């Protein structure tokens, strides 16, 4: 991966994160249901950010490996993505979504 490809990967990630940031807005929450809906929206946003970061991490790892005259296998690339998804999406976000679902059921 050449320097230009590396900076392009970073620019792409930054642009994607800025687009994601533009979709977020601060709202004062008055009701539990609104908070739960907001939690779902933020969880979705976090999942998209995880995907962006996973792509950038994979590309930067590939770049770093190339500096050491080594290639990253598809299995190693998959491990990077799965690790981020396991920690953030499976554990943290599932807890947040579970809370939001319970809150909606309490209100209903």
N, C-alpha and C positions, 0 to 999 in steps of 0.2 A: 504494500500500500504506500503510495507516494505521499509526500507532504500535502500536496493539493487535495488528494482524496481524503486524507485525515481531517484537514480543515473543513472540507465540504461536509464530511460526516458530522463534525461538531456544529457547523452552521445549520445543517438540516435539523439536528436535535434541538438547537436553540430556537429555531423558527417554530418547530412543533410545540415546544414548551411554551413559547409566547402565545401561540394560538390557543393552547389549553388554558393559559392564564387569562386570556381575554374572555373566556366563557365563565369564569368565576366572578362572583360579585358578593360583596358583604351585605348581608341582610339581617336585620334584627328579628330574631325568631320569637313569636308571641305564643305559639301553641306547640305542643308536643308533636302533633301530626306534621306540622310544617318542618320541625326539626328532623323528623324521620325522613321526610321527602328530601330534605337537604342532605341528610347523611347518605341516602342512596345516590344522589347526584354527585356528591363529592367522592364517593367510592368509585363510581364510574370514571370520574376524572382521574383518580389515583391509578386505576387500572391502565388508562391510556398513557399516563406519565411513566408507569413501570415499563410498558412496551417501548416507549421512546428511549428510556434509559438503558433497557436491555439491548436495543439495537446499537446504541452508542457504545456501551460497554463491550459488546461483541466486536465492533469495528475497531475500537482502540486496543483491545486485546490482540486482535489480528495484526494490527500495526506494530504493537510492541513485540509480538512473536517474530514478525518479519525482520525486525532490527536484530534479533538474535539468530537469524537464519533458520527459523522454525515455522512450520505451518500449524495452524489450529485446525483440528479435525472437526467434522460435523458433530460428532459426539460431544466434544468439548464445548462447542458453540451451544449445543442444546443444554448442556449442564449449566452454563451461565444463565440462560433464559429460565430454566426450570428452578434454579436456586432463587432468583428474584421473585418468581411467581409463587413459590412455596412459602417464602418468608412473608412477603407483603400481601399477595392476593389471597392465598389459602388461609393463612393464620389471621393476620390483622384485619383485612377487609371482611372476611367471613364473620368475625366478631362484630364489626360495625354494622354489617347488613342484618345480622341476627338481632341486634339491639333495635335497629330501625323497624324490622318486621314486628317485633314484640310490641314496640311503642304504637304502631299503627293498629294492631289488634286490641290494645288496651283502650284506645280512643274509640274504636268501632263498637 
